[in-house]
Amino acid sequence: MSQPTPRQIRRWQQYLANERAEAAVYRELARNRHGEQREILLRIADAEARHETYWRDKLGNEVGMPRTPDFKTRFLAFMARRFGTVFALAMLQTAESRSPYESDEDATSQMKADEAIHAEVVRGLAAEAREEMSGTFRAAVFGANDGLVSNLALVLGVMASGADPKFVLLAGFSGMLSGALSMGAGEYISVKSSNELLEASAPHPDAGQKIPLLDVDANELALVYRARGMSEDEAEIHAQKVFATLEKHQQVDLMDGTHVAPAQELGGAWGAAMYSFFCFGGGALIPILPFFFNISNLTAGIIASILVGIALMVTGSITGVLSGKPPLMRALRQLGIGLGAAGVTYALGAAFGVAVN
């Protein structure tokens, strides 16, 4: 066996530090979870510990003093401690799917396979965490982004037409209030309507009370299960089981024991509406802040564009992290779309101002 090069030793030492830190991240996440999720996270932590042992054995006497994990792994640990499961899991999903082992001949095939499977496990755990926050998070992010982009576009368009700063500020306030009310009302109607559609498709809670009155031989109960996707034979068998259960119980759950999942509400309509209202309002306030000060329209417009650009990159980065995608690319995409829309309205406002004059 040939002696490892200094470069290999440094790389292995970094892998060792990263694996140790990643195992700690999984254990930190497991500490705040229960049941199946906790067990899964601890099992992944054990796998990371096996990888740690591999690199330690490979280094032998060259293991040296403990190295500091790379920035990405340290940031993961920070997110796990400070911001809870969903952010950390989303980042772990990205980290596991881009494992450096894939292109490293010193890593074993089993370790490469472990990392790929870990990515899928974390993807599943992250999906569940995303679902728990999807309604309010969607309302918050969309509301903030819409407020930032639409009001910046409105303010720049009015400003470019040569309007007095007071009118620019008035237009910004009007856009903020009308947009926030529109977003809140739209979100309420959207979530409420979706929940009502789900409720309409769910089994009626009182239908089970009528089962004892059915004719067992006619067995029309089987039609319920066939309508829900069971084959004719499966429906007949399950209906017979339900009738057999009636001998012990006076009432049964109509869908008990079936593969039909109960309808899940998307979340509270009022909660989503309030998130949209305040997030849109908060986002729409940023472009008009510079116009409160006694500065020229052009200076205020430049400052507003910079502030909105920073805010768009922040929301884009958060969206990228939670979706398991590179945050920088999502931030730049958000920035380009937002400022591009504002630039179009500025050009239109300027053209309108010239035409009027």
Disulfide bonds with the S-S distance in Angstrom:
none
